[in-house]
Amino acid sequence: MKNYKRIHLRSISHNRLARVLSVSAILLIQANVAISLQESTSPAVPPQSTSVATMPAQPASQGPIPFDQMLRHSRNPIDAYRGKVAPAPNMANSARLDSLVRDGKLYLSLRDAIDLALENNLDMVIARFNLPIAQMDILRTRAGGFSRGVNTGVVTGTPGGGTGAGSGGTGAGGTSSGAGGAGAGSSGLVQSTLGTGTAVSSYDPYINAQTYNDHTSQLLANRQIYGVPVYHVNENLANVSYYQSFPTGTYVEADWNNNRQTSNSPFNTLNPQLFTSVRVLFQQQLLAGFGLGPNLRYLHIAKTNQNISDIAFKAQVIATVTQISDIYWDLVNAYDTEHVGERSVAFATSTLDTSRKQLALQAIPEMDVLKAESELATREQDLTVARTNLELQELYMKNAITRTLDNPILEEMPVVPTDHIAAQIQPDAEPIQETIANALKNRTELLESSLDLDNRELSRKTARNALLPQLSLYGFYSGTGYGGTPNPAYLAGGGTVNAPGGIGGTLENALNYSSPEYQLGFQLSMPLRNRIAKADQYRTELEYRQSQVYFEELKKRIRIEVRNARYALEQGVSRVGAARQARDLAQRTLDIMQKEQKLGVGSNQQTLASEHDLAVADSALVTAQTAYEKARIEVRRATGSVLEDYGISIADAKSGVVEADHHQ
């Protein structure tokens, strides 16, 4: 009898422990959900604003947001159920900007402008987010999720300058999935079957647990079955199941089910009654869905997409540097044009003063003074246009090299370019075929398209695998155990009981092969016409061939771009030479007219007209030199040599902090 009480108390304590564990698990899950929601709804850190000082020292720009921490395995098991909030981007301008301010002006070389753009340009800041986004695709595809795609476009939110033709990808703001994404592609390509194949299960293991207490009271018309007029049953259940799929096409499931019943029937042998069952099942695909290739295809695509994302980021750097260079030379053009206008206005003002003095001496007619006044008004108007254009170019430059312009002092600060047009104007001496060969090796569009072909080749293989029937080998083993505490009413009637008294004994019986069930078999599922899979498979073939044609079209386009860039450079050299000759001729003409005027032969109007011709020639020379510098930049972009020619480090561009020792 003591042994019976000990067994009964053990069963009760086990039942209470199961209840405590179940309630604790539920409360713990609710607490973590609440914490996750609190973190996700916490207010974002406001952007840092500049001080009202002339140009305060700002903290260095933050490096890349450490999203890759999501890829690191955490030892805390609860961490898998807690959301993470990405830190707000740092909107403060880099400290480099302050170091270039002197006497209330921002002095910029071309290299300074490029470095500031790599650190602060918002197109670059936006593009940096694409790198960890691609890493998140790897995280989800390792667990069996499908690839969501990556960006391959160039962000073009910075006004001014130009990003050049064929900058890679499409989509406003660079948000399209492009060559590496899923769904409809860009540039006329279709890629809706990218990653097609058999269904991929999640490779993260799952645990499903269920526990409950159920009470039932039933009025009985016949006491022969249970021996009581009202039958009361109290049932406690605790089941745990474990599921996991593997990249080989294997599925494993383990179930442990436990049931405890108490009742008021005197006919039951055991009260409480304990039931335990253990079941292990496995399934292996043998045809469709077999092997690592079809089941890890999303991971392979995500890794290829990450490489595409890196190349797309390089394309963003190239586009940004090209645009900043164009903006810089436009600024130089506007700066020099303003100086030409100032000299022209000063000369016209001096001529008007001289004409008025001569009119007072009655040496010239009044009409000459009126013409001088009209000429001065025209040149002042031209100077106003030149100054407003310079202010616009300064605004374009400051917008391109800063994260924020929320500072009236910075917004109104003049920008002084310290680099000027190269003295040596000469065409590119490299053979055109060699230039084209370098372009075909370096252009980011070709690199992206080549990786895209790899993804499509993988889709071809997995689509062919999906054509096969689904044949699986499966098997399971199940064992059951029965036990409990002897019913005193049953023992009083002279009955005997031979059953384990606790949950441990029932579990042992379930595992000791005393009551087994096992099964081994094959399961075949085969569509008779298979039209959907057949259409998808052939569509992958068509999309792959379409991409091959696009790859060849890209090469032809790049060849034409390189030749056009070389033609523009040669034309630029010729234009600069002609503009210099015209400027020198206008200068000599002005010198002659000034000498003749001193000798009394020439007139003020003739000299003023000659000076106007010189100003026009100066402006034409500045415009020709600017076009030449832009043509040089375009040749570098077309050949994919921008980063090498300017000594730009991709690592610096990714971090947002340009190291001085990385300059060439």
C-alpha positions as CSV (number, residue, x, y, z in Angstrom):
1,M,0.0,0.0,0.0
2,K,2.9,2.4,0.7
3,N,4.3,1.5,-2.7
4,Y,1.0,2.4,-4.3
5,K,0.9,5.8,-2.5
6,R,4.4,6.5,-3.6
7,I,3.6,5.7,-7.2
8,H,0.4,7.8,-7.0
9,L,2.2,10.8,-5.5
10,R,4.9,10.5,-8.2
11,S,2.3,10.6,-10.9
12,I,0.6,13.6,-9.3
13,S,4.0,15.5,-9.0
14,H,4.8,14.7,-12.6
15,N,1.5,16.1,-13.7
16,R,1.9,19.3,-11.7
17,L,5.5,19.7,-13.1
18,A,4.2,19.4,-16.6
19,R,1.5,22.0,-15.9
20,V,4.1,24.4,-14.3
21,L,6.5,24.0,-17.3
22,S,3.6,24.6,-19.8
23,V,2.5,27.8,-18.0
24,S,6.1,29.0,-17.7
25,A,6.7,28.4,-21.4
26,I,3.5,30.3,-22.4
27,L,4.4,33.3,-20.1
28,L,8.0,33.3,-21.4
29,I,6.9,33.4,-25.1
30,Q,4.4,36.3,-24.3
31,A,7.1,38.2,-22.5
32,N,9.5,37.9,-25.4
33,V,6.8,39.0,-27.9
34,A,6.1,42.0,-25.8
35,I,9.8,42.9,-25.7
36,S,10.0,42.5,-29.4
37,L,7.0,44.8,-30.0
38,Q,8.4,47.4,-27.6
39,E,11.8,47.4,-29.5
40,S,10.2,47.6,-32.9
41,T,8.0,50.5,-31.9
42,S,10.7,52.5,-30.1
43,P,11.2,55.9,-31.5
44,A,14.1,56.2,-34.0
45,V,17.1,58.3,-33.1
46,P,16.6,61.7,-34.7
47,P,19.1,62.7,-37.4
48,Q,22.1,64.8,-36.2
49,S,21.9,68.4,-37.3
50,T,24.7,70.8,-37.9
51,S,25.5,73.6,-35.5
52,V,24.9,77.2,-36.2
53,A,28.6,77.8,-36.1
54,T,30.3,78.7,-39.4
55,M,31.4,75.2,-40.0
56,P,31.5,73.1,-36.8
57,A,33.5,70.0,-36.5
58,Q,31.2,67.0,-37.1
59,P,31.7,63.5,-35.9
60,A,33.1,61.1,-38.5
61,S,30.4,59.4,-40.6
62,Q,29.3,56.0,-39.2
63,G,30.7,53.0,-40.9
64,P,28.3,50.4,-42.3
65,I,25.5,49.5,-40.0
66,P,26.4,46.1,-38.6
67,F,23.5,44.2,-40.0
68,D,25.9,41.2,-40.5
69,Q,25.5,40.5,-36.8
70,M,22.2,38.9,-37.7
71,L,24.2,36.2,-39.5
72,R,26.1,35.3,-36.4
73,H,24.7,32.4,-34.3
74,S,23.6,33.5,-30.9
75,R,24.0,31.3,-27.8
76,N,20.9,32.7,-26.3
77,P,18.0,30.5,-27.5
78,I,15.5,33.2,-26.9
79,D,17.3,35.5,-29.3
80,A,15.6,33.7,-32.3
81,Y,12.3,35.2,-31.2
82,R,13.3,38.8,-30.5
83,G,13.3,41.4,-33.3
84,K,16.2,43.7,-33.9
85,V,15.9,47.4,-34.7
86,A,18.4,48.8,-37.2
87,P,20.1,51.9,-35.9
88,A,19.0,55.2,-37.5
89,P,21.5,56.4,-40.2
90,N,23.9,59.1,-39.1
91,M,23.0,62.3,-41.1
92,A,25.9,64.4,-39.9
93,N,28.5,65.6,-42.4
94,S,31.9,64.1,-42.2
95,A,34.7,66.0,-40.4
96,R,36.6,66.3,-43.7
97,L,34.1,69.0,-44.8
98,D,35.2,71.3,-41.9
99,S,38.9,71.0,-42.8
100,L,38.3,72.5,-46.2
101,V,36.7,75.7,-45.0
102,R,38.8,78.8,-44.9
103,D,37.7,82.4,-44.5
104,G,34.0,81.4,-44.9
105,K,34.6,79.7,-48.2
106,L,34.7,76.0,-49.1
107,Y,37.9,75.3,-51.1
108,L,37.6,72.1,-53.1
109,S,39.9,70.1,-55.3
110,L,38.4,67.4,-57.5
111,R,39.8,64.7,-55.2
112,D,38.3,66.4,-52.2
113,A,34.9,66.5,-53.9
114,I,35.2,62.8,-54.7
115,D,36.2,61.8,-51.1
116,L,33.4,63.9,-49.6
117,A,30.9,62.3,-52.0
118,L,32.0,58.8,-51.0
119,E,31.6,59.7,-47.4
120,N,28.4,61.8,-47.5
121,N,26.5,61.5,-50.8
122,L,23.1,60.2,-50.0
123,D,23.0,58.0,-53.1
124,M,26.0,56.2,-51.6
125,V,24.3,56.0,-48.2
126,I,21.3,54.4,-49.8
127,A,23.4,52.0,-51.9
128,R,25.2,50.8,-48.8
129,F,22.0,49.4,-47.4
130,N,21.9,47.0,-50.4
131,L,24.9,45.1,-49.1
132,P,23.4,43.9,-45.8
133,I,20.1,43.4,-47.5
134,A,21.8,40.8,-49.8
135,Q,23.3,39.2,-46.6
136,M,19.8,38.8,-45.2
137,D,18.9,36.8,-48.3
138,I,21.7,34.4,-47.5
139,L,20.4,34.1,-43.9
140,R,16.9,33.2,-45.0
141,T,17.9,30.9,-47.8
142,R,20.2,28.9,-45.5
143,A,17.0,28.0,-43.7
144,G,15.2,27.0,-46.9
145,G,13.5,30.3,-47.7
146,F,13.4,31.7,-51.2
147,S,15.6,34.5,-52.4
148,R,13.9,37.9,-52.4
149,G,16.4,39.4,-54.8
150,V,18.9,42.2,-54.7
151,N,19.3,45.7,-56.2
152,T,21.3,46.0,-59.3
153,G,20.3,49.6,-60.2
154,V,22.2,52.8,-59.6
155,V,20.6,55.3,-57.3
156,T,20.3,58.6,-59.1
157,G,18.8,61.0,-56.6
158,T,21.6,63.6,-56.8
159,P,20.8,66.5,-59.2
160,G,23.5,68.0,-61.4
161,G,26.1,66.4,-63.6
162,G,25.3,63.0,-65.2
163,T,25.7,59.4,-64.4
164,G,26.7,58.3,-67.9
165,A,25.0,55.8,-70.2
166,G,24.7,52.2,-69.3
167,S,25.3,52.7,-65.6
168,G,23.8,49.3,-64.8
169,G,20.4,48.1,-63.8
170,T,17.1,50.0,-64.0
171,G,14.5,51.4,-61.7
172,A,13.9,54.8,-60.3
173,G,16.1,55.3,-57.3
174,G,17.8,51.9,-57.9
175,T,15.1,49.9,-56.2
176,S,14.4,47.3,-58.9
177,S,15.3,43.7,-58.4
178,G,17.3,43.7,-61.6
179,A,19.4,40.9,-62.8
180,G,19.7,39.2,-59.4
181,G,16.1,39.5,-58.2
182,A,13.0,37.4,-58.7
183,G,10.1,38.1,-60.9
184,A,10.0,40.3,-64.0
185,G,13.5,41.5,-64.9
186,S,14.8,44.7,-66.5
187,S,16.0,45.6,-70.0
188,G,13.3,43.6,-71.6
189,L,14.4,40.3,-69.9
190,V,11.9,37.9,-68.3
191,Q,13.1,36.0,-65.2
192,S,9.9,34.8,-63.6
193,T,11.2,31.3,-63.4
194,L,14.3,32.2,-61.6
195,G,14.7,29.6,-58.8
196,T,11.9,27.4,-60.1
197,G,11.9,23.7,-59.0
198,T,10.4,21.5,-56.4
199,A,9.1,22.9,-53.1
200,V,11.9,23.6,-50.6
201,S,11.1,22.9,-46.9
202,S,12.4,24.9,-44.0
203,Y,15.7,23.6,-42.6
204,D,15.1,25.2,-39.2
205,P,13.9,22.4,-36.9
206,Y,10.4,22.8,-35.4
207,I,9.1,21.8,-32.1
208,N,5.3,21.5,-31.6
209,A,4.1,21.0,-28.0
210,Q,0.6,20.7,-26.7
211,T,-0.7,20.2,-23.2
212,Y,-4.2,20.5,-21.8
213,N,-6.5,19.4,-19.0
214,D,-10.0,18.1,-20.0
215,H,-12.9,17.2,-17.7
216,T,-16.0,15.3,-18.9
217,S,-19.1,14.3,-16.9
218,Q,-21.5,12.0,-18.7
219,L,-25.0,10.7,-17.5
220,L,-25.3,7.0,-18.1
221,A,-28.5,5.0,-18.7
222,N,-26.6,1.7,-18.2
223,R,-24.3,1.0,-15.3
224,Q,-23.0,-2.2,-16.8
225,I,-20.1,-0.6,-18.6
226,Y,-18.7,1.8,-16.0
227,G,-20.6,0.8,-12.8
228,V,-21.7,4.4,-11.9
229,P,-24.7,6.5,-12.9
230,V,-22.6,9.6,-13.8
231,Y,-19.2,8.9,-15.3
232,H,-16.5,11.5,-14.6
233,V,-13.3,11.6,-16.6
234,N,-10.3,13.9,-16.0
235,E,-7.7,13.8,-18.8
236,N,-4.3,15.5,-18.9
237,L,-2.4,15.5,-22.2
238,A,1.2,16.4,-23.0
239,N,2.5,15.9,-26.5
240,V,5.8,17.0,-28.1
241,S,6.8,16.6,-31.7
242,Y,10.0,17.4,-33.5
243,Y,10.2,18.1,-37.2
244,Q,13.2,18.8,-39.4
245,S,14.0,18.7,-43.2
246,F,17.4,18.4,-44.7
247,P,18.9,19.7,-47.9
248,T,19.3,16.1,-49.2
249,G,15.5,15.9,-49.6
250,T,15.2,14.1,-46.2
251,Y,12.4,14.6,-43.7
252,V,12.5,13.4,-40.1
253,E,9.8,13.6,-37.5
254,A,9.7,12.4,-33.9
255,D,6.6,12.3,-31.7
256,W,6.2,11.7,-28.0
257,N,2.6,11.6,-26.8
258,N,1.5,11.3,-23.2
259,N,-2.0,10.9,-21.7
260,R,-3.2,10.6,-18.1
261,Q,-6.8,9.7,-17.2
262,T,-8.6,9.5,-13.9
263,S,-12.2,8.4,-13.6
264,N,-14.8,7.3,-11.0
265,S,-15.4,3.9,-12.6
266,P,-14.8,1.0,-10.2
267,F,-14.2,-1.3,-13.3
268,N,-11.1,0.4,-14.5
269,T,-8.0,-1.6,-13.8
270,L,-5.8,1.4,-13.3
271,N,-6.8,4.8,-11.9
272,P,-5.1,7.0,-13.0
273,Q,-4.3,5.4,-16.4
274,L,-1.1,6.4,-18.2
275,F,-0.6,6.1,-22.0
276,T,2.7,6.9,-23.7
277,S,3.6,6.5,-27.4
278,V,6.8,7.2,-29.3
279,R,6.9,7.5,-33.1
280,V,9.9,8.2,-35.4
281,L,9.3,8.8,-39.1
282,F,11.6,9.5,-42.0
283,Q,11.1,10.2,-45.6
284,Q,13.6,10.5,-48.5
285,Q,12.9,11.9,-51.9
286,L,14.4,9.7,-54.6
287,L,13.6,11.5,-57.9
288,A,12.1,15.1,-57.9
289,G,13.6,17.0,-54.9
290,F,16.5,14.6,-54.4
291,G,20.0,16.0,-53.6
292,L,21.6,19.2,-52.6
293,G,21.2,21.0,-56.0
294,P,17.4,21.4,-56.0
295,N,17.1,21.9,-52.2
296,L,19.9,24.5,-51.9
297,R,19.2,26.4,-55.1
298,Y,17.9,29.4,-53.2
299,L,21.1,29.6,-51.2
300,H,23.2,29.3,-54.3
301,I,21.1,32.1,-55.9
302,A,21.4,34.3,-52.8
303,K,25.2,33.9,-52.8
304,T,25.4,34.8,-56.5
305,N,23.1,37.7,-55.8
306,Q,25.4,38.9,-53.1
307,N,28.2,39.0,-55.6
308,I,25.9,40.8,-58.0
309,S,25.1,43.3,-55.2
310,D,28.8,43.9,-54.6
311,I,29.3,44.6,-58.3
312,A,26.2,46.8,-58.3
313,F,27.7,48.8,-55.4
314,K,30.9,49.2,-57.5
315,A,28.7,50.5,-60.3
316,Q,27.2,52.9,-57.9
317,V,30.6,54.2,-56.9
318,I,31.6,54.6,-60.5
319,A,28.4,56.5,-61.3
320,T,28.8,58.7,-58.3
321,V,32.4,59.5,-59.0
322,T,31.5,60.2,-62.7
323,Q,28.7,62.5,-61.6
324,I,30.8,64.3,-59.1
325,S,33.5,64.9,-61.7
326,D,31.0,66.3,-64.1
327,I,29.5,68.6,-61.4
328,Y,33.0,69.7,-60.4
329,W,33.9,70.7,-64.0
330,D,30.6,72.4,-64.4
331,L,31.4,74.4,-61.3
332,V,34.9,75.3,-62.7
333,N,33.1,76.3,-65.9
334,A,30.7,78.6,-64.0
335,Y,33.5,79.9,-61.8
336,D,35.7,80.9,-64.8
337,T,32.7,82.2,-66.8
338,E,31.9,84.5,-63.9
339,H,35.5,85.8,-63.9
340,V,35.2,86.4,-67.6
341,G,32.0,88.4,-67.1
342,E,33.6,90.4,-64.3
343,R,36.5,91.4,-66.5
344,S,34.1,92.2,-69.3
345,V,31.9,94.4,-67.0
346,A,35.0,96.1,-65.6
347,F,36.3,96.9,-69.1
348,A,32.9,98.2,-70.3
349,T,32.7,100.4,-67.1
350,S,36.1,101.8,-67.9
351,T,35.2,102.4,-71.5
352,L,31.9,104.2,-70.4
353,D,33.9,106.5,-68.1
354,T,36.3,107.3,-70.8
355,S,33.5,108.0,-73.3
356,R,31.8,110.4,-70.8
357,K,35.0,112.3,-70.3
358,Q,35.5,112.5,-74.1
359,L,31.9,113.7,-74.5
360,A,32.5,116.4,-71.9
361,L,35.4,117.6,-74.1
362,Q,33.2,117.2,-77.2
363,A,35.7,114.8,-78.6
364,I,33.1,112.2,-79.5
365,P,29.3,112.3,-80.3
366,E,26.8,111.5,-77.6
367,M,25.7,108.4,-79.5
368,D,29.0,106.7,-78.6
369,V,28.2,107.2,-74.9
370,L,24.7,105.8,-75.3
371,K,26.2,102.7,-77.1
372,A,28.7,102.3,-74.2
373,E,25.9,102.5,-71.7
374,S,23.9,99.9,-73.6
375,E,26.9,97.6,-73.9
376,L,27.5,97.9,-70.1
377,A,23.9,97.0,-69.3
378,T,24.1,94.0,-71.6
379,R,27.3,92.8,-69.9
380,E,25.9,93.3,-66.4
381,Q,23.0,91.2,-67.4
382,D,25.3,88.5,-68.7
383,L,27.3,88.7,-65.4
384,T,24.1,88.3,-63.4
385,V,23.3,85.1,-65.4
386,A,26.8,83.9,-64.8
387,R,26.6,84.5,-61.1
388,T,23.3,82.8,-60.6
389,N,24.5,79.9,-62.6
390,L,27.6,79.7,-60.4
391,E,25.4,79.8,-57.3
392,L,23.4,76.9,-58.8
393,Q,26.5,74.9,-59.5
394,E,27.7,75.6,-56.0
395,L,24.4,74.3,-54.6
396,Y,24.7,71.2,-56.8
397,M,28.2,70.5,-55.4
398,K,27.3,71.1,-51.8
399,N,24.3,68.9,-52.2
400,A,26.4,66.1,-53.7
401,I,29.1,66.1,-51.0
402,T,27.0,66.5,-47.9
403,R,24.5,64.4,-46.0
404,T,22.5,67.4,-44.9
405,L,22.2,71.1,-45.9
406,D,20.1,71.9,-42.9
407,N,22.5,74.8,-42.1
408,P,22.0,78.3,-43.4
409,I,25.6,79.1,-43.2
410,L,26.7,76.1,-45.2
411,E,23.9,76.6,-47.7
412,E,25.0,80.1,-48.5
413,M,28.8,79.3,-48.3
414,P,30.7,80.0,-51.6
415,V,32.6,77.0,-53.1
416,V,36.0,77.7,-54.7
417,P,37.4,75.1,-57.0
418,T,41.1,74.7,-56.7
419,D,41.7,72.5,-59.8
420,H,41.5,73.9,-63.2
421,I,41.5,72.6,-66.7
422,A,44.5,70.4,-67.6
423,A,47.2,72.3,-69.5
424,Q,48.1,69.3,-71.6
425,I,45.2,68.6,-74.0
426,Q,45.8,65.5,-76.0
427,P,43.8,62.5,-77.4
428,D,44.0,59.0,-75.9
429,A,46.9,57.2,-77.5
430,E,45.8,53.7,-76.4
431,P,44.8,51.5,-79.4
432,I,41.0,51.4,-79.7
433,Q,40.8,47.6,-79.7
434,E,42.8,47.5,-76.5
435,T,40.5,50.0,-74.9
436,I,37.5,48.0,-75.9
437,A,39.1,44.8,-74.5
438,N,39.6,46.5,-71.2
439,A,36.0,47.8,-71.2
440,L,34.7,44.3,-71.8
441,K,36.8,43.0,-68.9
442,N,35.9,45.8,-66.4
443,R,32.3,46.9,-67.1
444,T,30.0,46.1,-64.2
445,E,27.0,45.4,-66.5
446,L,28.8,42.4,-68.1
447,L,29.9,41.1,-64.7
448,E,26.3,41.3,-63.4
449,S,24.9,39.7,-66.6
450,S,27.5,36.9,-66.4
451,L,26.4,36.1,-62.8
452,D,22.8,36.3,-63.8
453,L,23.5,33.6,-66.4
454,D,24.9,31.4,-63.6
455,N,21.6,31.8,-61.7
456,R,19.6,31.0,-64.8
457,E,21.7,27.9,-65.5
458,L,20.9,26.7,-62.0
459,S,17.2,27.3,-62.6
460,R,17.5,25.2,-65.8
461,K,18.8,22.2,-63.8
462,T,16.3,22.5,-61.0
463,A,13.4,22.9,-63.5
464,R,14.5,19.6,-65.2
465,N,14.6,17.9,-61.8
466,A,11.1,19.1,-61.1
467,L,9.8,17.3,-64.2
468,L,10.5,13.9,-62.5
469,P,7.8,12.1,-60.6
470,Q,7.9,12.4,-56.9
471,L,9.1,9.0,-55.5
472,S,9.9,8.8,-51.8
473,L,11.1,6.1,-49.5
474,Y,9.5,6.4,-46.1
475,G,9.4,4.4,-42.9
476,F,8.3,4.8,-39.3
477,Y,8.6,3.0,-36.0
478,S,6.1,3.4,-33.2
479,G,5.9,1.9,-29.7
480,T,3.3,2.3,-27.0
481,G,3.3,2.0,-23.3
482,Y,0.5,1.6,-20.8
483,G,0.6,2.0,-17.0
484,G,-0.8,3.7,-14.0
485,T,-1.9,3.2,-10.4
486,P,-4.0,0.2,-9.5
487,N,-7.6,1.1,-8.9
488,P,-8.5,0.4,-5.2
489,A,-12.0,-0.6,-6.1
490,Y,-10.7,-3.1,-8.7
491,L,-8.2,-4.6,-6.2
492,A,-11.0,-4.9,-3.6
493,G,-12.9,-7.2,-6.0
494,G,-9.9,-9.6,-6.1
495,G,-8.3,-8.4,-9.3
496,T,-4.6,-8.3,-9.9
497,V,-2.6,-5.7,-11.8
498,N,0.8,-6.0,-13.5
499,A,1.6,-2.6,-15.0
500,P,4.3,0.1,-14.4
501,G,3.2,2.7,-12.0
502,G,4.8,5.9,-13.4
503,I,5.5,7.7,-16.6
504,G,9.0,6.3,-16.6
505,G,7.7,2.8,-16.9
506,T,5.3,3.5,-19.6
507,L,8.0,5.3,-21.6
508,E,10.3,2.2,-21.1
509,N,7.5,0.0,-22.5
510,A,7.1,2.3,-25.5
511,L,10.8,1.9,-26.3
512,N,11.5,-1.7,-25.4
513,Y,9.9,-3.2,-28.5
514,S,7.1,-4.8,-26.4
515,S,4.3,-3.3,-28.5
516,P,5.9,-2.1,-31.8
517,E,4.5,-1.0,-35.1
518,Y,6.8,-0.3,-38.0
519,Q,6.4,0.3,-41.7
520,L,8.6,0.7,-44.7
521,G,7.4,1.6,-48.2
522,F,7.5,3.7,-51.3
523,Q,5.1,6.5,-52.3
524,L,4.8,7.6,-55.9
525,S,3.1,10.7,-57.1
526,M,3.1,11.3,-60.8
527,P,1.0,13.7,-62.9
528,L,0.0,12.0,-66.1
529,R,0.4,15.1,-68.4
530,N,2.7,17.2,-66.3
531,R,2.0,20.3,-68.3
532,I,2.7,22.9,-65.7
533,A,6.2,21.6,-64.9
534,K,6.9,21.0,-68.6
535,A,5.9,24.6,-69.4
536,D,8.1,26.0,-66.5
537,Q,11.0,23.9,-67.6
538,Y,10.9,25.1,-71.2
539,R,10.4,28.6,-70.1
540,T,13.6,28.5,-68.1
541,E,15.3,27.4,-71.4
542,L,13.8,30.4,-73.2
543,E,14.8,32.8,-70.5
544,Y,18.3,31.5,-70.4
545,R,18.7,31.9,-74.2
546,Q,17.2,35.4,-74.0
547,S,19.8,36.3,-71.4
548,Q,22.5,35.0,-73.6
549,V,21.4,37.3,-76.4
550,Y,21.2,40.2,-73.9
551,F,24.8,39.5,-72.8
552,E,25.9,39.8,-76.4
553,E,23.9,42.9,-76.9
554,L,25.6,44.4,-73.8
555,K,29.0,43.8,-75.4
556,K,28.0,45.5,-78.6
557,R,26.6,48.4,-76.7
558,I,29.8,48.8,-74.7
559,R,31.9,48.7,-77.9
560,I,29.8,51.6,-79.3
561,E,30.0,53.5,-76.0
562,V,33.8,53.2,-75.9
563,R,34.1,54.4,-79.5
564,N,31.7,57.3,-78.9
565,A,33.6,58.3,-75.8
566,R,36.9,58.2,-77.8
567,Y,35.2,60.2,-80.6
568,A,34.0,62.8,-78.1
569,L,37.5,63.0,-76.6
570,E,39.1,63.6,-80.0
571,Q,36.5,66.2,-80.8
572,G,37.1,67.8,-77.5
573,V,40.8,68.1,-78.2
574,S,40.0,69.7,-81.6
575,R,37.5,72.1,-80.0
576,V,40.0,73.2,-77.3
577,G,42.7,73.8,-80.0
578,A,40.3,75.9,-82.1
579,A,39.0,77.8,-79.1
580,R,42.5,78.6,-78.0
581,Q,43.4,79.9,-81.5
582,A,40.3,82.0,-81.5
583,R,41.0,83.4,-78.1
584,D,44.6,84.3,-79.0
585,L,43.4,86.0,-82.2
586,A,40.8,88.0,-80.2
587,Q,43.5,89.0,-77.7
588,R,45.8,90.2,-80.4
589,T,43.0,92.1,-82.1
590,L,42.2,93.8,-78.8
591,D,45.9,94.7,-78.3
592,I,46.0,96.3,-81.8
593,M,42.8,98.2,-81.2
594,Q,44.0,99.5,-77.9
595,K,47.3,100.7,-79.5
596,E,45.4,102.4,-82.4
597,Q,43.1,104.1,-79.8
598,K,46.1,105.5,-78.0
599,L,47.4,106.8,-81.3
600,G,44.0,108.4,-82.0
601,V,43.2,106.2,-84.9
602,G,40.7,103.8,-83.3
603,S,37.5,104.6,-81.3
604,N,36.1,103.5,-78.0
605,Q,33.4,101.5,-79.7
606,Q,35.9,99.5,-81.8
607,T,38.0,98.7,-78.7
608,L,34.9,97.7,-76.8
609,A,33.7,95.5,-79.6
610,S,37.1,93.8,-79.7
611,E,37.1,93.3,-75.9
612,H,33.6,91.7,-76.3
613,D,34.9,89.4,-78.9
614,L,37.7,88.4,-76.5
615,A,35.2,87.7,-73.7
616,V,33.1,85.5,-76.0
617,A,36.3,83.7,-77.1
618,D,37.3,83.2,-73.4
619,S,33.9,81.8,-72.6
620,A,34.1,79.5,-75.6
621,L,37.5,78.3,-74.5
622,V,36.2,77.5,-71.0
623,T,33.2,75.6,-72.5
624,A,35.5,73.6,-74.8
625,Q,37.9,72.8,-71.9
626,T,35.0,71.7,-69.7
627,A,33.7,69.5,-72.5
628,Y,37.2,68.0,-72.9
629,E,37.4,67.1,-69.2
630,K,33.9,65.6,-69.3
631,A,35.0,63.6,-72.3
632,R,38.0,62.2,-70.4
633,I,35.7,61.2,-67.6
634,E,33.3,59.5,-70.0
635,V,36.2,57.5,-71.5
636,R,37.1,56.3,-68.0
637,R,33.5,55.4,-67.3
638,A,33.1,53.6,-70.6
639,T,36.2,51.6,-70.1
640,G,35.4,50.8,-66.4
641,S,38.7,52.4,-65.2
642,V,37.3,55.2,-63.0
643,L,38.2,53.6,-59.7
644,E,41.7,52.7,-60.8
645,D,42.4,56.1,-62.4
646,Y,41.3,58.0,-59.3
647,G,42.8,55.5,-56.8
648,I,39.4,54.8,-55.1
649,S,39.1,51.9,-52.7
650,I,35.8,50.0,-52.6
651,A,36.5,49.2,-49.0
652,D,36.5,53.0,-48.2
653,A,33.3,53.4,-50.2
654,K,31.6,50.6,-48.2
655,S,32.7,52.0,-44.9
656,G,31.9,55.6,-45.8
657,V,35.3,56.8,-44.4
658,V,38.0,57.5,-47.0
659,E,41.5,56.9,-45.7
660,A,44.1,59.4,-46.9
661,D,46.7,56.6,-47.4
662,H,44.4,55.0,-50.0
663,H,45.0,57.8,-52.4
664,Q,47.3,57.2,-55.3
